[in-house]
Amino acid sequence: MSAEENKKIAAELHATLNRGEIEKAMTLFADDASWIVMPGGTCYTKADIKRYFEKTFKTYEKFQLKDVHPPVASGNMVTHEYIHEVKLRGGNEGQVPAVVVMELRDGKITQVRHYIDKLEAAKQLASGAAKLAVNAVAKQVEAAVNP
């Protein structure tokens, strides 16, 4: 497949997820596909990917992927930067940055490396005592990484 065709497949994955069409999204994956969530390196098989999407749509009453930059393709690799616009069921809303790097083979996604800012997600979505704890950790991390 061409880089342009691979870019269309990546865009279609995000479009199907924005519509909540898990079954259609799953048709875009190869049987041996994997999904790695970073940081943390949680790896999912194709069956796990479907459960991951199902859990996502149960967790959030709003879940939309908004482009920061459209997908960029080179050969069998596609990179896509976007924002998760989410609202927890009965809870807080957030806009969480993420980047995916996809590998494709023969028109199917074989691997997704999903880099998500989990600390930013926690800062936006936590509430009560958890929010105080997350903000304290975030402050320490920011002090450590900012000169």
N, C-alpha and C positions, 0 to 999 in steps of 0.2 A: 504494500500500500504506500501511497505517496505521503509525504509530510502533511500536505493539505488535507488529504482524506483522514489521516490520523487526528488532525486538529478538529475536524468535524465530529469525530467520534467522541473526543474529550468534551466538546461543547454539548453534544447530545446527552452525555452522562449527566452533566450539570442541569440541563433542561429537564430531563426525566425526573431527577431528584427534586427540582423545584416544583414539579407537578405532583410529587408524591407517588410516582409510578415505579415502585420497587421492581415488579416483575419485568417491566420493560428495561429498566436499568440493568438488571441481571443478564439480559441477552447480549449486552455489550462486553461481557467478561468471558475470557477463555476458561475452559474447565479447570485448568491448573492455576488460575489467577490467585494473587495474594494482595492483601491490603495491609500496609504497615503504618501505624499511627506513631508519629514522632512528636516530641521526645517520648521516650519510653520504649519504643520498639515493639509495641504490641502487634503481632502478626496474625492475620486472619486468612483462612482458606476461603474458597468461593462460597461454601455453605455458611461460613462465619460472616462473610461480607453481607449476605442477605439478612442475617440476624442483627448485624450492626445497623443496617439501614432501618429495620423494623423497630429496633430499640430507639433509634434517633427519632422516628416519627411518633413513638409513644411518649418520649420524654418532652418533646417540644410541640407546643400548639402552633408555633410559627417557626418555619425553617426554610430560609431562602438563601441561595448562593448568589452574590452580586459581584460581578467582575470588578477587579481593580485594574487588571490588564487582561485582554483576551488571551486565549491559549496561544502559546508559541511552540512551533513544532520544528524538529530537526530529525530527519530520518524516522526511526521508530520511537522517538522520545517526544513527549509533550509536557510542557510546564504551564501551569495555570495558577495565577494569583487572584484571590478573591476574598470576600468578607462573608462570614456566616452571619446572617441576620436571624436571630433566634429569640424566642420567648418560651421560657419554661412553662409547662402547664400550671396555671395558677401562681406563677412566680415572675421573676425578673426577666427583663429583656437585655440583649447584648448584641454587639457587633464585633465578632471575633475574627481576626486576620488569620489567613491560612494560605498555604501554597501546596499544590500537588505536583508531583513528578510522575508521569505515567510512562510505562513501556507497553508497546503494542506489537502484536504479531498477527499477520493475516487478518487484519480488520477487527481484532479483539484485544481488549485490555488484558495484559498478563500480570502487571504489577502496578500498584499505586503506592507511592510513598507520600503520606499525608502529613505535612508539617503544620501543626496548629499551635497557636500561642495559648497553651493551657493556663498559664498564670493570668493572662489577660481575661480569659474566659471566667476563671474563678473570681477575679476582681469584680467583673460585671454581674455575674449570676449568683454569687453567694449573698446570703442575708443573715442578719442577726449576729451571733457570736462568731460564726464562721467567717463573715465578712471582715470582722475586726482582725481575726487571725490571718486571713489571706492578705489583708492590707499591710500588716506588720511584716509578713514574709516578703511581699512585693517591695516594700521600702528597703529591706536589707539587700535584696537582689539588685535593686536599682543603685544603691550605694556602692555595691561591689563592682558593678559593670560600668558605671559612669565615673570618669576621672574627675 
